[in-house]
Amino acid sequence: MITILTNKILNKSSTPSKRADGRASDDLRPFKIEAGVLERADGSAYLELGGNKVMVAVYGPRELHIRRLMQPDRAVLRCRYNMAPFSVDDRKRPGPDRRSIEISKITSEAIMPAVFLERFPRSTIDVFIEVLEAEGGTRCAGITAASVALADAGVPMRDLVVACAAGKSDGEVVLDLSEAEDKDGEADVPVAIMPRTGEITLLQSDGHLTSEEFEKALNMAIDGCMKLSKAQKEAIIKRYGD
Amino acid sequence: MVIIIPEIIKESLNNLVKNGDRADDRSFDQYRDIVLETGVIDKAEGSARVKIGKTQIMVGTKSQLGEPFSDTPNVGVLMTNSELIPMAAPDFEPGPPDERSVELSRVTDRCMREAKVIDLEKLCIIEGKKVWMIFVDLHIIDYDGNLMDAAVLGSMAALMNTKIPEAKVVDDEVVIDEEKKIPLPIKEKALMCTFAKIGGELIVDPSLEEEQVMSSRISIGMRTDGSICSMQKGGMQPLTKDEIIKAVARSKVLTKKLMEHLPQNKQ
């Protein structure tokens, strides 16, 4: 079962750089992914990335009770991104706000292309993303963990969607912005891809970038995704063997 | 979502108990394995992750400055909130807290409050104006029965783990020293023991399966000295006076054992 590490253990890097936590510009924060961590859920995953702690549960494919959402030819994929009240500095009031509603929507759109939804008409696959502790880049962490949880649930997929953000902080294009870098940073570009084809399933950009910088950030994010993708597969292999 | 429990399972669980046995071979006074970790969320002022069997709850505490209630101007505020998030079980729905969630947080809250676990008067900064408000948030992530005992155990551990910044009054203004963190004024410990009635017997720490077939339930909150600080009966069937008195006697022994899971020395 999962052991919860504290951030102090995670935030250790040896390569010197301009970044506050000492990472090189194309370094990810330390991370770990684990599959199958919950008893009740059909599939689950736990991910730590820097100070982020994200738990994902998948239920389904199961019966969809809300008729108006039902699709006659495919399943619907519903994601719910939720933050624990104690996950951030100032207590977050429980329940969805505008930010988490948007993240829920783009998350399900990021994952949907990879899932064989057409195999399960009139049903639903529910993905619950719970942010237990947030330290910048939770939406990407949520997507990466959600794919592992879907695989753990045995949902047939074309690929394991993986997400990672790049951005600009302190005038430099960097990978995987921490909370501090995101707050004072100039731009944040979360990207999700299907690593087998390299197709992009999520792209947002927030902040000011030149087109060269954007291209650099995008490439950097895709490289980051590839590293995380390896860890996703390892988590599933660890749980189920080769 | 309606959960259908086959009659055959109901009958076999009842029969097991009648023969002095349980589905997972526990004795009637035996808890499942308990794992308790504290300080697992750095962003929270205090936190705990508790597991009783496969039931798993994350508890985090947060502090905020606020105004006291007008009828108690010189005491701080302790608030407990729970979310039965849909992650934890297939029949938990997203949305505003339902009655189960409200009961859970209120029972946990009462147990802590009535036991006077925290010296709330020490959380008053300016009488009638500024007090500390302590939020205890219960995040249920895996539901496999007996949420109440896990919730109280987790809350107690999280409160003992909580450190809040020091607040001083300078010229009628509250000055908060974020650098200096002080532990909460804990002056008592209280935990909860829940029994389910199955096959005419009371068995402690019901698993999910046992909860689904139980005829009634009794939760007893107890302080270290064995005095009762809260109680809650649940379920559709009645309990006799005799059963309740016996449950109280048993919970005295059980609470003492449960206390051993709490970190002994306050940080």
Interface residues (C-beta under 8 A of the other chain):
Chain A: I4 T6 N7 L38 E39 R40 A41 S44 G51 K53 M55 V56 A57 Y59 R62 H65 R80 N82 A84 P85 F86 S87 V88 D89 D90 R91 P94 G95 P96 D126 F128 E130 L132 E133 A134 E135
Chain B: M1 E37 G39 V40 I41 D42 K43 A44 S47 R49 K54 Q56 M58 G60 T61 K62 Q64 N81 E83 I85 P86 M87 A88 A89 P90 P94 P96 F135 D137 H139 I141 D142 Y143 D144
